[in-house]
């Protein structure tokens, strides 16, 4: 197939890597790929080395006439089997550009649960646009959400997990003394941001049930996490001195490598959380909630635990179970790493993506 991809790769290397490497893997599997993206994106050189044609263009807004013109020129010059648009700026521009090219199928990508509404006019610029022929979703939870709203046949909305490679996530553990911790401490890490949907307040509420484990520390990584509410919850937890707000860090993989347990307490809106995947790659067990695709990554009782959202007691119980047994932590962590290798490899998920393109 000849495939035209539209996305942004102007971000941290690790953030865009699964999607970018999928494009490269498509070429390795015998397909011709052109990418429309920012010409100064870090991944552009690697794309070109892999034999991908890169067109320097990226929409300034949801309806960008220059981008639409660029796409249409490319579609006129070459026949494309598939145009694959991956975000809220590229999807509407690709949709309008593809009008008049019926033999080219437009596939959009959806990475989060909810947010598409039939009563919202802006939704008709993206996934509800009549020119969209299929939607690739990052998790089953996302697929179910999208199918309930769009008018496409169910087989035109499919789950394709992002692919990964264990080698991408290998990092040297951050020396614990840099965090003021020792080898005897049990580190529970949560990587999130200030959004309420991330459920950090639930984890801090759960901390009250963990205060009796003298060597257990909560390490919270992310921008603006130390809100007034979270500071108050930490103060009332009974383990305030063992709750560490680190703020934004560029060394998240190194912090994850030195941790013992990864926690994702989200209450809504998740797709397929990258922090869980990083923990799996580094052989760390996770405690996650049922929202979004988290429950699809973690095998209950084998690679970690899955608890109901907004349930601090359940969260605390499972963290305590892991904290009290190094044997269970190590076994679950190794199981998690093997699960990532077996079911979420970049080669296999790219093959699934290509099969979906062909079916559409």
N, C-alpha and C positions, 0 to 999 in steps of 0.2 A: 504494500500500500504506500501511497504518498500522503504524508501527514503534515499538516500545518498546525503548530502549537503556538498559542498566545498566552503569555504569563509574565510575571515579574520575577526576576532573579537578582534584583538589587537588594539583597539582604545577607545576613550572616550565612557563611558557607554551610554550616550544619542545618540551618533552618530550611534551605531550599534543596538540600542534597537529595532526599528521596525522590522528589519530583524531577529534578534535573537529571539524575542518574537513570530514571525511567526512560527519558528521551534518548539517552546514549545507548541504553540497552535495546531500545527499539531498532536502532541502526545495527547493532550487533546481531539482532535476530532477522536481519535482511530487509528492513524497510527504509524508505527515504524520508528524512525528517527535515523540515525547515522551521525555525523558531523566530517569532517576532517578539522582541523584548528590548530592554534598554541596552544600548551598545556598550556601555561602560560597566555592565554587571560583571562581578567577579568570575562567573561561570562561563562567560562568552568564549574565552580562550580555550577552555576544555571542550566546549561544544564544537568549536571549529576543528580542533585536533581530532575529534571523533568522527569528522566527516559531515557535520551538521551545518547547513547554511543558516546564518544568523542575519536577520534584517533589523537594523537599528530603528525601532519605532515603538512607542508605548503611549497609550491614551492618556491625555491630561484630565479627562473627565469621562463620564459614562457615555456620552455621545460626543465623540471626537472626530470631526470630519476628516482630519489628516490621516488618522488611523484607519477609518473606513475606506478612504481612497487607497491607502497603501495595501490593505487586504484585497480589495477588489482588483487592483492592478496585478497582484500576485496570482489571484484566481483566474484572471484572463490569460496570463502568460503560461500558466501550467495547470493541468488538471490535478486537483487534489481529491482523494477519496474521502478524507476526514479533515475537518477543522476542529481542533480541541482547544477550548477556551476555559481558563482555570480560575478566574476571579471576577469580582463584581464590576471591574472596569473593562476587562477584555471581553466578557460574555456579551454585553449589549452591542458593542462595536462589531464583534464578529457576527452577531445575529443580523444586524442591518446590512453588513457587507455581503453576507451569503445569499441575500435575496436575489433571485435571478440565476442562481447556480444550483438547480435542483438535484444534480448528480453528485454534489458534494454534501456529505452529511455533517451536521454540526452537533458536536457533543460538548456539553457543559460539565463542570465539576462542582460538586457540593461537599463541603467539609464539616458542616455543623448541623445539629438538629434544630428544626424550627426556623423561623425567620422568613418563610415564604407564605404569603397570604393572598388569596384570590381577591380580597377587597382592597389590596394595596397596589396602586397603579405601578409603583416602581418594580414590583415582582414581574410585570409583563415586559420589562426591559431585560430580564435575565432568564431564569429557568422557566417562566411561564410564557416566554416569547414564542409565538407560533412557529418560528423558524428552527427552534431547537428540536433535534431528532432523537436525542438520547441524553441521559444524565448519568455520569459516573459518580458514585457516592463512596465516601471513605470508610463507612461502617454500616452494618445492618440497621442500627438505630437511625442513622441518617436516611438510608433507603426507605425505611418504613415511613418516616416523616415526610419525605418528598413524594412518595407514591400516594399519600393521602390527600395531596393538594393538586398535583399536576394531572393533566388529562392524557398523558402518554400511556401506552399499554405497559403493564408491569414489567415485561421483559426488556423494555427500553430504559428502565431505571434499575441499575445494577450496582451491587457492592463490589468495589475493587480496592482492596487494602493497599496502602502505600508500602513499597518494598524497602528492605533494609539489608545491610551487610554488617556483620559483627565488627569488622575491621574499622568501620566508620566511627565507632563509639569507644574504642579503646583509649583510655587515658590513664596517666599516672595519678594515683590517689593523692589528694591534697594532704600534706602533713597535718595531722590533727592539731598539733600545737599552734598552727596558724589560726585555728578557730578557738583556741583556748581549751582544747579537749585532750583527753588521753586515750590510750588504746583500750582501757577498761570501760570507757563510756559507750553507751548504745546510742547511735545517732539515727534519729527519725527525720527524714528530709521531705519537705514539701516545696515544690517549685511552682509558683503561681504568680498572680498579679493582684491588683487592688479590686478587681471585679467581684461583686457579691456572689456571683454564680460559682466562683471557685471554691466556696465553702470553707475558707480559712477560719472563719469565726466558729464553724462547727468543730474543727480540729482543736481550736483553742479552748472551746467548751469541754471537749473530751479530755483535755489535759488534766482537769481536776481529778479524773479517775486514774491518772498515771503518776501522780505526784509521789506516790509511795515507792516508786522504783527509783532509788537514789541516783543511779548512774545513767538514767535516761534523759536525753536532751532532744529538744525539737529545734531543728534548723530550718528556718523559713527564708526562701530565696525568691526575690521578685521585687519589682518597683512598687513603691507606695503601699507596702503590705502593713506597715506599722501605723495603721489608722488609729484614731482615738478609741473606737470600739474595740479593736484588736488589742491595743495597749491595755485597756481596762480588763479585758478577758484574761490576758496574760497575768496581770497583777492579781487577779482573783483565783488563779489556777492552783496556787500552792507550790508552783515550780517556776516562778517568774525568772529566777536567776539562771534557769536551765532552758529558757526559750530565747533563741537567738534570731533576731531580725537582721539578715545580711544585706537586704536591699538588692538592687540589680547586680549580677555578677556575670562576668564573661567566662568564668571557669566552672560552669555548672557541671560538665562531665567529670571534672576532677573532684568536685564536691560529692557527686553521686557515687563515684568510685570509693570514696572514703566512708560512705554511709553504710548503715546496716539494713535500713528499711526505708522504702519509698511510700509516701502516702499521697493520695489524690482524693480529697474530700468534696469534690464538686457537687453542686446541688442541681445544676441544669446546664444545657447548652454545649456540652462537650461533643467533639467529633471522635477522633482517635488520638488521645493525648500523647504527645511526643515524649513527655517525661516518663511515662510508663514504659515506652519502648527503650529509652535510654537505660532505665533500671533493668529491664530484661536483658539487654545486651551486656550489662555489667554484672549479671548474675545476682541481682538484688530482688528480694521478694517485695510485693506491693500489697497495700491495703487500699482498695478503691471503692467507689460507690457505683450504683446501678445506672447512673445517668450516662447517656451517649454510648460510645463504643468501648468504654473502659472494661465493661463486663465481657466483651468479646476478646480482649487481650489477655485477661487474667483468668486462669482456670481455678475455680473455687477449690480451696483446700489442697491444690497441687503446686501452683506457682505463686500463690498469695491468697488473699481473701476479698470477697465482694460483699459489701454491706449496703443496706438501704440508705438513701439520701436523708440528710437532716436528722441523723441518729447518732448523737455523740457517744452514747453508751455502747452501741454496737461497734463504733469505730475504736473506742478505747479498749474494748474486750479483745479485738483482733490484734491491735498493736501490742497489747500486754502479752498475748499468747506467743507472738514472735519474739518479743523482748526477753521472755523467760527461757527461750530455748535456742541456743546457737545452732544446734543440730538441725532443727526445723528451718531456721533461716537459710542455712547453707544449702540444704536439700531443695527447698523451694526456689532459691535463687538459681541453682543449676538447672532445675526443670524449666524455669522461665527462659533462660538463655537458649536451651535446646528448642523450646517452642518457637522462639523468634527465628531461629535458624531454619527450622523445618517448615514453618507455615507462612513466614513473611519475608522470604528472600526476594531480592530485587529481580532475579531472573523469573521466578514463578509469577509474581504479581504483574510484571510487564507482559508476560504471556497471556494472562487473564485479561489485561487491558486491551491487548490487540485482538483477542477473541471477541471481546465485546464490540470493538470497532467494526469487525467483520460482520458480526450478527446484525448490527444496525444498518 
